[in-house]
Amino acid sequence: MKRLSPGQRWVLGLGVFALVCLVVGVIAIAVGVTNGNAMCGPFDEDGFPEPCPGDTSGVIWGSVLGVIGLLHLGLTGVAGALVWTSTPTIGPKPIKRPAPLPGQTQRVFSYGTLRQPLVQESLFGGHVPTEPDALPGWRLEWVTITDPEVIRTSGSDRHPILRRGSAGDVVEGSVLALGYEWQLGAVDRYEVADYQRIRVTLASGWTAWVYVAADQA
């Protein structure tokens, strides 16, 4: 879940204050009108109570508060349009986890969006250890993504995808060291049905998971 920036929280605070002023102003006007039209006697010759001097100060104060509320709403709308577009939401706080135990690290070879800092923050709550590596015997193609959540996270609907190539083909990328099983699960959910996770041996000699075209697995 995204956190609001200080500027956005300030705009929301102004909006709440403006709404409170409006509500209190309307109530004060209603009370002032009621008190101003009060009938308290004495009775006239027809037997009806005569109007007594009513307290109309509520109308005045309610009008003042209402005007203040309307002005604040207008200012909040202008400020919100500026602040909301110029101050983006802040990513979630990094998830604090204990250090992974030896032997639990899952290596994932990334040749595309998994290397982006914003994608890692969205999936893992922060950056993960990454080292350059390469995958021989495969080649890159491109696939159009239709999942709106994946597009929002990566910033693009066009993602690279791996297909088997010749012995001379090499795909450059990076190895992500994932210390927890839930992180690997997060990547599984991020990769759409066009991809399938398989085990491969990288140029460094490490064994790692990689997401390739589903019909190539």
C-alpha positions in Angstrom: 0.0 0.0 0.0 1.4 3.4 -1.0 1.9 6.1 1.7 0.9 9.7 1.1 3.6 12.3 0.8 3.7 15.2 3.4 2.3 17.6 0.8 -0.6 15.3 0.1 -1.3 14.8 3.8 -1.3 18.6 4.1 -3.9 18.9 1.3 -6.1 16.3 2.9 -5.9 18.1 6.3 -7.0 21.4 4.6 -10.0 19.6 3.0 -11.1 18.1 6.3 -10.9 21.5 8.0 -12.9 23.1 5.2 -15.6 20.4 5.5 -15.8 20.9 9.3 -16.2 24.6 8.8 -19.0 24.1 6.3 -20.9 21.6 8.5 -20.6 23.8 11.7 -21.6 26.8 9.6 -24.8 25.2 8.3 -25.7 24.0 11.8 -25.1 27.5 13.2 -27.3 29.1 10.5 -30.1 26.7 11.2 -29.9 27.4 14.9 -29.8 31.1 14.3 -32.8 31.0 12.0 -34.8 28.9 14.5 -33.9 31.3 17.4 -34.6 34.3 15.3 -38.2 33.1 14.5 -39.0 32.0 18.1 -42.5 32.7 19.4 -42.6 33.2 23.1 -45.5 35.5 24.0 -47.2 37.4 25.5 -50.4 36.3 23.7 -52.0 38.9 21.4 -55.7 39.7 21.4 -56.3 36.8 19.0 -54.7 34.3 21.4 -51.5 33.8 19.4 -48.0 34.2 20.9 -46.2 37.2 19.6 -42.6 37.0 18.3 -40.0 37.7 20.9 -36.6 39.2 20.3 -34.7 36.3 18.8 -31.0 35.6 18.9 -29.8 35.8 15.3 -26.1 35.7 16.1 -26.0 32.1 14.9 -26.9 33.2 11.4 -24.0 35.6 11.4 -21.4 33.2 12.8 -22.8 30.4 10.6 -22.4 32.5 7.5 -18.8 33.4 8.5 -17.9 29.8 9.1 -19.6 28.8 5.8 -17.7 31.4 3.9 -14.4 30.3 5.5 -15.3 26.6 4.6 -16.1 27.5 1.0 -12.8 29.5 0.7 -10.8 26.7 2.1 -12.5 24.2 -0.2 -11.5 26.4 -3.2 -8.0 26.8 -2.0 -7.7 23.1 -1.2 -8.9 22.2 -4.7 -6.3 24.5 -6.3 -3.5 23.3 -3.9 -4.6 19.7 -4.3 -4.3 19.9 -8.1 -0.8 21.3 -7.9 0.5 19.2 -5.0 -1.0 15.9 -6.0 0.5 16.0 -9.5 3.9 17.4 -8.4 4.3 15.3 -5.2 4.0 11.5 -6.0 3.0 9.0 -3.4 5.8 7.5 -1.5 6.5 3.8 -1.8 5.8 1.5 1.2 8.3 1.4 4.0 10.9 -1.4 3.6 9.8 -4.6 5.2 12.1 -5.4 8.1 13.0 -9.1 8.0 15.7 -11.0 9.9 18.7 -12.1 7.9 18.0 -15.2 5.8 19.5 -18.5 7.0 22.4 -20.0 5.0 21.2 -22.2 2.1 17.8 -20.6 1.8 18.7 -18.0 -0.8 16.8 -18.3 -4.1 18.6 -16.9 -7.1 16.4 -15.5 -9.9 18.0 -14.4 -13.2 16.4 -11.2 -14.4 16.8 -9.7 -17.9 14.0 -7.2 -17.7 11.8 -5.3 -15.3 12.7 -7.2 -12.1 15.9 -5.2 -12.1 14.0 -1.9 -11.8 14.2 -0.4 -8.3 10.5 0.6 -8.2 9.5 -3.0 -9.2 11.7 -4.4 -6.4 10.2 -2.0 -3.9 6.7 -2.9 -5.0 7.3 -6.7 -4.8 9.7 -7.0 -1.9 9.3 -3.7 0.0 12.9 -2.7 -0.8 15.9 -3.5 -3.0 17.5 -7.0 -3.0 21.1 -8.0 -3.6 21.8 -8.0 -7.3 24.8 -9.1 -9.4 25.4 -9.0 -13.2 25.4 -12.3 -15.0 24.4 -13.8 -18.3 22.4 -16.7 -19.7 23.8 -18.5 -22.7 21.8 -20.4 -25.3 18.7 -18.1 -25.1 17.5 -15.0 -27.0 15.2 -12.1 -26.3 11.8 -11.4 -27.8 9.0 -9.1 -26.7 5.5 -9.6 -25.4 2.6 -7.2 -24.8 1.3 -7.3 -21.2 -2.4 -6.8 -20.6 -2.5 -7.1 -16.8 -3.1 -3.5 -15.5 -1.4 -4.1 -12.2 1.8 -5.4 -13.8 1.7 -2.4 -16.3 1.3 0.0 -13.4 4.2 -1.6 -11.4 6.7 -1.8 -14.3 5.5 1.4 -16.2 5.2 -0.4 -19.5 3.1 -2.9 -21.3 6.0 -4.2 -23.4 8.2 -6.7 -21.6 11.1 -8.9 -22.8 10.7 -12.6 -22.9 13.1 -15.5 -23.3 13.1 -18.1 -26.1 15.6 -20.8 -26.8 18.3 -19.8 -29.2 21.5 -21.1 -30.6 24.7 -21.9 -28.8 26.1 -18.5 -29.6 23.2 -16.6 -28.2 23.7 -14.9 -24.8 21.3 -12.8 -22.8 22.8 -10.3 -20.4 21.0 -9.6 -17.1 21.3 -9.8 -13.3 20.9 -12.3 -10.6 18.6 -11.4 -7.8 19.4 -13.0 -4.4 16.0 -13.7 -2.7 16.4 -14.7 0.9 12.7 -15.7 1.5 10.2 -18.0 -0.1 7.5 -15.3 -0.1 9.7 -13.2 -2.3 9.9 -15.9 -4.9 6.1 -16.2 -4.6 5.8 -12.5 -5.2 7.7 -12.8 -8.4 5.5 -15.7 -9.5 2.4 -13.6 -9.0 4.0 -10.6 -10.9 5.0 -12.7 -14.0 1.9 -13.2 -16.1 0.7 -16.5 -17.8 3.0 -15.8 -20.8 6.0 -16.8 -18.6 7.0 -20.1 -16.9 9.7 -20.4 -14.2 12.5 -23.0 -14.9 15.9 -23.8 -13.6 19.0 -22.8 -15.7 22.7 -22.6 -15.4 24.2 -19.2 -15.9 27.5 -18.1 -17.4 28.9 -17.7 -13.9 28.1 -21.4 -13.2 25.4 -20.6 -10.7 22.0 -22.3 -10.9 19.1 -19.9 -10.9 15.4 -19.6 -11.6 14.4 -17.7 -14.8 11.1 -16.9 -16.3 10.9 -17.9 -20.0 8.1 -18.1 -22.6 5.6 -20.6 -21.4 5.8 -22.6 -24.6 9.6 -22.9 -24.2 9.6 -24.4 -20.7 
